[in-house]
Amino acid sequence: MPNVTSKKQAILVRCPDCGDTQSYQPTYTQHLRLLRTAQATDPFLGLELWYNAPYKDHTLWAYNYQHLEYLEQYIEAKLRERNNRRYTTMVEKLPQFIKSAKNREALLKVIQKLKHK
């Protein structure tokens, strides 16, 4: 929720398909903090991620199975094209050890182990 300056008692929500409008009471929550660590932990709760494994001096981690599959597809791709340069993507923020072609085979083996964990 971006910088809410005043709390509303009710908000009107309109269905884009049928046009029906309903009134809802919003709930407001405040996030105490977002944990920023280099470890394989959940950024909100600080719990260790299920999909994480050591690789050389690094840790390969994923938030969930879909994230792990996305990393697998990126790592096994022989040609990594970037079509749209207007936005920063997750791929651009990946650590260099994941992007490096020399680590491809070993990282894919680690991912297979994580998938069968």
Protein Blocks (a to p, Z undefined) as FASTA:
>chain_A
ZZifbdcfbdcdddfklopacdddddddddfbacddfbdcdfklopacfbdcdehjbccd
dfblmlmmmmmmmmmpmbdcdfblkbccfklmpcfklmpmklmmmmmmmmmmmmmZZ
